[in-house]
Amino acid sequence: MEEEIKAIREGVRALCARFPGEYWREKDRTRTYPGEFVAALTEAGYLGCLIPEEYGGSGLGLTAAAAILEEVHRSGCNGAACHAQMYTMGTVLRHGSAAQKARYLPGIAKGELRLQAFGVTEPTAGTDTTAIRTTATRRGDKWVIVGQKVWTSRAEHSDLMLLLARTTPRDKVHRKTEGMSVFLVDMREAKGKGLTIRPIRTMINHATTEVFFEGLEIPADALVGEEGKGFRYILDGMNAERILIAAECLGDARWFIEKATAYAKERVVFGRPIGQNQGIQFPIARAYAQTEAAALMVERAARLYDEGQRPGKEANMAKLLAADASWAAADMCLQTHGGFGFAEEYDVERKFRETRLYQVAPISTNLILSYIAEHVLGLPRSY
Ligand SMILES: Cc1cc2nc3c(=O)[nH]c(=O)nc-3n(C[C@H](O)[C@H](O)[C@H](O)COP(=O)(O)OP(=O)(O)OC[C@H]3O[C@@H](n4cnc5c(N)ncnc54)[C@H](O)[C@@H]3O)c2cc1C
């Protein structure tokens, strides 16, 4: 397995070398989707790595998927344009019917079908997912969707969307986590017929959008799993997502550390390399130690996941520690570069903006701390 992971890392690095800083700078400047990069990753089979071989994927585990995304980020690229293609299908794989799996998974594995959009967050509910207001109402052989999502990333570049909607009002269920359902919405058929997508311009090039549902009709068999169990299905996928995002953070952190180290060796001020000053060395060394420690937690979480366990504690800690490590490394790298850290051509300011996201999404640092406090340490629930 170790040899296989090493080969995967080398393969990803070679692919990423075809997409240097100039490529990402141009995309960032024009806020354009990095379609060529996504196509290359798809063709190489990396995005189908978690799909079992029987559906045309490579049937690898999360450790391999994490290595792919870490290398993408370590190479200065960004997996956010397509990482959801890797793991969003997990909900269909675990909870979908045999017919849904046969219909969708082979196309997703080949990249012919893009399942990149994940519609959970809403403007009024925020982190309080059970307060979502988007509803799905059964009418004959259709579901009718009404509501709005926000921050639905890649919706314009995806064929399918995994959507969470309320099928029973919150005041009609015993527990507020009940009464929500998951749907696989085919957006190719839906656009202009009750589905509208509007891009949101953000501080990073993320192809994120808001999505409006105005009486969109989808077929009855778009429901994934059982009606009313959607919240649990979404939670089931979150450990994988957190571990993979943590791996991206590790990649970013390592990119910042390598970049800062190289610059500190070559930049000469006061007649000596700036890296000779402990004021420059120590923050780099600290970022390195922090990143290596976070990497141990990411590896552990991925291993437990691959062993078939449900590593909620480890996945959350991995995301927290890796996001903190990447943000600390970003700050250190910018400081090491002085004024040049702000110049586009060094890529530091772009990566700095990009890695800042992980303090907020896909789950914010505060909510992870709440999880650890409540579910690991048994402290009283705070909200
Ligand atoms: C670029 C981008 C892409 C995204 N992509 C997707 C996507 O594809 N699909 C999707 O569904 N969502 C997506 N999101 C949404 C993302 O998951 C949320 O932004 C994130 O979970 C935080 O929710 P919120 O923005 O509603 O913040 P809020 O819930 O409004 O919280 C605001 C702040 O208050 C804090 N806070 C809230 N409640 C508490 C509490 N009880 N205790 C302590 N602190 C608290 C939060 O930590 C946060 O810092 C994306 C967001 C961004 C910015």
The ligand as an SDF file (V2000), in Angstrom:
LIG
                    3D

 53 58  0  0  0  0  0  0  0  0999 V2000
  -16.4320   29.5340   -0.4980 C   0  0  0  0  0  0  0  0  0  0  0  0
  -17.4600   28.7130    0.2220 C   0  0  0  0  0  0  0  0  0  0  0  0
  -17.8800   27.5170   -0.3240 C   0  0  0  0  0  0  0  0  0  0  0  0
  -18.8700   26.7560    0.2980 C   0  0  0  0  0  0  0  0  0  0  0  0
  -19.3520   25.6260   -0.3110 N   0  0  0  0  0  0  0  0  0  0  0  0
  -20.4520   25.0210    0.1890 C   0  0  0  0  0  0  0  0  0  0  0  0
  -21.1250   23.9790   -0.5480 C   0  0  0  0  0  0  0  0  0  0  0  0
  -20.6650   23.5800   -1.6300 O   0  0  0  0  0  0  0  0  0  0  0  0
  -22.2640   23.4690   -0.0390 N   0  0  0  0  0  0  0  0  0  0  0  0
  -22.8070   23.8870    1.1400 C   0  0  0  0  0  0  0  0  0  0  0  0
  -23.8570   23.3810    1.5340 O   0  0  0  0  0  0  0  0  0  0  0  0
  -22.1900   24.8740    1.8670 N   0  0  0  0  0  0  0  0  0  0  0  0
  -21.0540   25.4410    1.4110 C   0  0  0  0  0  0  0  0  0  0  0  0
  -20.4460   26.4640    2.1050 N   0  0  0  0  0  0  0  0  0  0  0  0
  -21.0460   26.9090    3.3610 C   0  0  0  0  0  0  0  0  0  0  0  0
  -20.1960   26.6160    4.5910 C   0  0  0  0  0  0  0  0  0  0  0  0
  -20.3050   25.2530    4.9180 O   0  0  0  0  0  0  0  0  0  0  0  0
  -20.6700   27.5570    5.6880 C   0  0  0  0  0  0  0  0  0  0  0  0
  -20.2780   28.8800    5.3260 O   0  0  0  0  0  0  0  0  0  0  0  0
  -20.0840   27.2160    7.0220 C   0  0  0  0  0  0  0  0  0  0  0  0
  -20.5540   25.9610    7.4520 O   0  0  0  0  0  0  0  0  0  0  0  0
  -20.4720   28.2680    8.0570 C   0  0  0  0  0  0  0  0  0  0  0  0
  -21.8560   28.5380    8.0200 O   0  0  0  0  0  0  0  0  0  0  0  0
  -22.3890   30.0340    7.8220 P   0  0  0  0  0  0  0  0  0  0  0  0
  -21.5900   30.6870    6.7780 O   0  0  0  0  0  0  0  0  0  0  0  0
  -23.8430   29.9860    7.6410 O   0  0  0  0  0  0  0  0  0  0  0  0
  -22.0300   30.7360    9.1930 O   0  0  0  0  0  0  0  0  0  0  0  0
  -22.9870   30.9690   10.4350 P   0  0  0  0  0  0  0  0  0  0  0  0
  -23.6480   29.7080   10.8360 O   0  0  0  0  0  0  0  0  0  0  0  0
  -23.8390   32.1630   10.1450 O   0  0  0  0  0  0  0  0  0  0  0  0
  -21.9170   31.3460   11.5330 O   0  0  0  0  0  0  0  0  0  0  0  0
  -21.1960   32.5980   11.5100 C   0  0  0  0  0  0  0  0  0  0  0  0
  -20.0820   32.5270   12.5400 C   0  0  0  0  0  0  0  0  0  0  0  0
  -20.6470   32.2630   13.8340 O   0  0  0  0  0  0  0  0  0  0  0  0
  -20.0650   31.1020   14.4000 C   0  0  0  0  0  0  0  0  0  0  0  0
  -21.1110   30.3730   15.1520 N   0  0  0  0  0  0  0  0  0  0  0  0
  -22.3660   30.0490   14.7370 C   0  0  0  0  0  0  0  0  0  0  0  0
  -23.0010   29.3530   15.6980 N   0  0  0  0  0  0  0  0  0  0  0  0
  -22.1360   29.2130   16.7220 C   0  0  0  0  0  0  0  0  0  0  0  0
  -22.1710   28.5570   17.9850 C   0  0  0  0  0  0  0  0  0  0  0  0
  -23.2700   27.9060   18.4040 N   0  0  0  0  0  0  0  0  0  0  0  0
  -21.0930   28.6270   18.7900 N   0  0  0  0  0  0  0  0  0  0  0  0
  -19.9720   29.2910   18.3920 C   0  0  0  0  0  0  0  0  0  0  0  0
  -19.8680   29.9140   17.2010 N   0  0  0  0  0  0  0  0  0  0  0  0
  -20.9220   29.8610   16.3660 C   0  0  0  0  0  0  0  0  0  0  0  0
  -19.5280   30.2840   13.2520 C   0  0  0  0  0  0  0  0  0  0  0  0
  -18.4550   29.4870   13.6760 O   0  0  0  0  0  0  0  0  0  0  0  0
  -19.1080   31.3640   12.2640 C   0  0  0  0  0  0  0  0  0  0  0  0
  -17.7850   31.7600   12.5460 O   0  0  0  0  0  0  0  0  0  0  0  0
  -19.4190   27.1960    1.5380 C   0  0  0  0  0  0  0  0  0  0  0  0
  -18.9570   28.3980    2.1030 C   0  0  0  0  0  0  0  0  0  0  0  0
  -18.0000   29.1490    1.4680 C   0  0  0  0  0  0  0  0  0  0  0  0
  -17.5770   30.4590    2.0900 C   0  0  0  0  0  0  0  0  0  0  0  0
  1  2  1  0
  2  3  1  0
  2 52  2  0
  3  4  2  0
  4  5  1  0
  4 50  1  0
  5  6  2  0
  6  7  1  0
  6 13  1  0
  7  8  2  0
  7  9  1  0
  9 10  1  0
 10 11  2  0
 10 12  1  0
 12 13  2  0
 13 14  1  0
 14 15  1  0
 14 50  1  0
 15 16  1  0
 16 17  1  0
 16 18  1  0
 18 19  1  0
 18 20  1  0
 20 21  1  0
 20 22  1  0
 22 23  1  0
 23 24  1  0
 24 25  2  0
 24 26  1  0
 24 27  1  0
 27 28  1  0
 28 29  2  0
 28 30  1  0
 28 31  1  0
 31 32  1  0
 32 33  1  0
 33 34  1  0
 33 48  1  0
 34 35  1  0
 35 36  1  0
 35 46  1  0
 36 37  1  0
 36 45  1  0
 37 38  2  0
 38 39  1  0
 39 40  1  0
 39 45  2  0
 40 41  1  0
 40 42  2  0
 42 43  1  0
 43 44  2  0
 44 45  1  0
 46 47  1  0
 46 48  1  0
 48 49  1  0
 50 51  2  0
 51 52  1  0
 52 53  1  0
M  END
$$$$
